[in-house]
Amino acid sequence: MAKVPAPYSQKMSLVGAIIPVASLVILLALSYYLFGDEASSGPNQIALLFCALIASFVALFHGFHFDELKDAVVDSVSTGLHAIFILFAVGSLIGTWAMSGTIMAMVYYGLQLLSPNYFYFTTVIICALVSVSIGSSWTVAGTIGIGLMGISTKMGLDPAITAGAILSGAYFGDKSSPLSDATNLATAAAGSNLYTHIKENLWTSIPALIISLALFWWLGEPGDFVAQGTLTSIEQHYDITLLNFLPLLLVLGLAMVRYPPFTTIFIGALAGGLYAVIMDPDKVVGLAASPALPYSLEVIKGVWIAMSNGYVSVTGDPSIDALLSRGGMGNMLTTIWLIMTALAFGGVVEKAGILDRIIGPILHAAKTTGALVLSLVSTAIATNILAADQYIAIVIPGRMYRKSFRQRRLRPEVLSRAVGDSATVTSALIPWNSCGAYMAATLGVPTLAFAGFAFFNIVSPLLTILFAVMGWRMLTMTDHKPERIVLPDDEQEA
């Protein structure tokens, strides 16, 4: 009988698996030590590419072929194209919304309605409600999140705390809404029912949200904020009305009817440009700065510049100009560079079975339910770090631990809840992960600056571990009517 080839995870030695992981930790730590907040503007990308080469040499030494590693890199980077195009669309949206007054309208009305005393608290609630409605943390951050950051700046509040509040609310919806792709992917990977998963997910999500709200209320800065001076300055340069919210309402409406994120956001960018042409053409013409052109071409050029290179505000008010001079696809290229290099490294790591080789012994040693869930959470976070992609971090642990959860007679919803509590939310806390890079680029705050204030994202994995250790809501197959569970072919054979 012919010998069956060993799976990749068995080909890889433990020492070989540790080498690229240790290299990643050391080089990224050195990058942040040498370059600080500028590490994501190039140094991290170099470190990730160098670590991808190290992982490739280790894989070649263990019998892998160059062509299969090359294909793995191409396939991995291809999975990030969805995120890359969304980033392009968000860059365009920020540029046209800055020009059209949509961002300034959010700031203008927000200054009148919100107070520093409860701004962080309210930010979490607003983002949570919108995220549950549309099922997308990225869309929330790229629309109302931008406006909330502007309000925070005008109030003199901490931008890192504000970004943490936006993420806390946005990710509550991202892991609790039936419209969320992350939620649907977690249930598919675990083999659970979507609506049963959502019900079980709320047992950890609601306490995590309450804890987050309490912490953000405590962080509120007491004292009266006098907005009149800022409002007067805005009124001098912008004619703000509720009509400025039309591009925002269009985006939210398209998201609620499940238009694809890229299409939704790009249409929102076009709507912002059209609104600016109709309602405030002087700003469009001023950005084009081409008086020799016919008027029709001049306004087209102005919108084109806002979408490609961003809007440049020239009101003469430094605070307003600093807030609105932003956006454009071109300004997203550094973040896209980071995502592509991280995915290249992740592709080699996944193909070579490096993560499986490191996690395998831990999974085998998990003798209790608490240890099993702790191992799952650790695997999800490690996958987010190494593969740099939220979707991979959801799918790999979900499939890897499916058999172990079934052997302990645990319901699939227990697995999908733990995956959502760990893989979905921690992706935004890692600078080179596609989610962390996106949030930093969109909100204008370095990932490591806001990571410590994304309380919901931090508390969620801790709560799911606590539930497992205490035996809370760890439903077994006998707790509900048995149902047929469809397993991958390899598990059925096992």
RAQUINOR-V485543 format. One record per residue. N is the residue number from 1. SS is DSSP state (2 for helix, 1 for strand, 0 for the rest). Layout:
# RAQUINOR-V485543
N:SS
N:SS
This chain:
# RAQUINOR-V485543
1:0
2:0
3:0
4:0
5:0
6:0
7:0
8:2
9:2
10:2
11:2
12:0
13:0
14:2
15:2
16:2
17:2
18:2
19:2
20:2
21:2
22:2
23:2
24:2
25:2
26:2
27:2
28:2
29:2
30:2
31:2
32:2
33:2
34:2
35:2
36:2
37:2
38:2
39:2
40:2
41:2
42:0
43:2
44:2
45:2
46:2
47:2
48:2
49:2
50:2
51:2
52:2
53:2
54:2
55:2
56:2
57:2
58:2
59:2
60:2
61:2
62:0
63:0
64:0
65:0
66:2
67:2
68:2
69:2
70:2
71:2
72:2
73:2
74:2
75:2
76:2
77:2
78:2
79:2
80:0
81:2
82:2
83:2
84:2
85:2
86:2
87:2
88:2
89:2
90:2
91:2
92:2
93:2
94:2
95:2
96:2
97:2
98:2
99:2
100:2
101:0
102:2
103:2
104:2
105:2
106:2
107:2
108:2
109:2
110:2
111:2
112:2
113:2
114:0
115:0
116:0
117:0
118:0
119:2
120:2
121:2
122:2
123:2
124:2
125:2
126:2
127:2
128:2
129:2
130:2
131:2
132:2
133:2
134:2
135:0
136:0
137:2
138:2
139:2
140:2
141:2
142:2
143:0
144:2
145:2
146:2
147:2
148:2
149:2
150:2
151:2
152:2
153:2
154:2
155:2
156:0
157:0
158:0
159:2
160:2
161:2
162:2
163:2
164:2
165:2
166:2
167:2
168:2
169:2
170:2
171:2
172:2
173:2
174:2
175:0
176:0
177:0
178:0
179:0
180:0
181:2
182:2
183:2
184:2
185:2
186:2
187:2
188:2
189:2
190:2
191:0
192:0
193:0
194:2
195:2
196:2
197:2
198:2
199:2
200:2
201:2
202:2
203:2
204:2
205:2
206:2
207:2
208:2
209:2
210:2
211:2
212:2
213:2
214:2
215:2
216:2
217:2
218:2
219:2
220:0
221:0
222:0
223:0
224:0
225:0
226:0
227:0
228:2
229:2
230:2
231:2
232:2
233:2
234:2
235:2
236:2
237:2
238:0
239:0
240:0
241:0
242:2
243:2
244:2
245:2
246:2
247:2
248:2
249:2
250:2
251:2
252:2
253:2
254:2
255:2
256:2
257:0
258:0
259:0
260:0
261:2
262:2
263:2
264:2
265:2
266:2
267:2
268:2
269:2
270:2
271:2
272:2
273:2
274:2
275:2
276:2
277:2
278:2
279:2
280:0
281:2
282:2
283:2
284:2
285:2
286:2
287:2
288:2
289:0
290:0
291:0
292:0
293:0
294:0
295:2
296:2
297:2
298:2
299:2
300:2
301:2
302:2
303:2
304:2
305:2
306:2
307:2
308:2
309:0
310:0
311:1
312:0
313:0
314:0
315:0
316:0
317:0
318:2
319:2
320:2
321:2
322:2
323:2
324:2
325:0
326:1
327:0
328:0
329:2
330:2
331:2
332:2
333:2
334:2
335:2
336:2
337:2
338:2
339:2
340:2
341:2
342:2
343:2
344:2
345:2
346:2
347:2
348:2
349:2
350:2
351:2
352:2
353:0
354:2
355:2
356:2
357:2
358:2
359:2
360:2
361:2
362:2
363:2
364:2
365:2
366:0
367:0
368:0
369:2
370:2
371:2
372:2
373:2
374:2
375:2
376:2
377:2
378:2
379:2
380:2
381:2
382:2
383:2
384:2
385:2
386:2
387:2
388:0
389:0
390:2
391:2
392:2
393:2
394:2
395:2
396:2
397:2
398:2
399:2
400:2
401:0
402:2
403:2
404:2
405:2
406:2
407:2
408:0
409:0
410:1
411:0
412:2
413:2
414:2
415:2
416:2
417:2
418:2
419:2
420:2
421:2
422:2
423:2
424:2
425:2
426:2
427:2
428:2
429:2
430:0
431:0
432:0
433:0
434:2
435:2
436:2
437:2
438:2
439:2
440:2
441:2
442:2
443:2
444:0
445:0
446:0
447:2
448:2
449:2
450:2
451:2
452:0
453:0
454:0
455:2
456:2
457:2
458:2
459:2
460:2
461:2
462:2
463:2
464:2
465:2
466:2
467:2
468:2
469:2
470:2
471:0
472:0
473:0
474:0
475:0
476:1
477:2
478:2
479:2
480:0
481:0
482:0
483:0
484:0
485:0
486:0
487:0
488:0
489:2
490:2
491:2
492:2
493:2
494:0
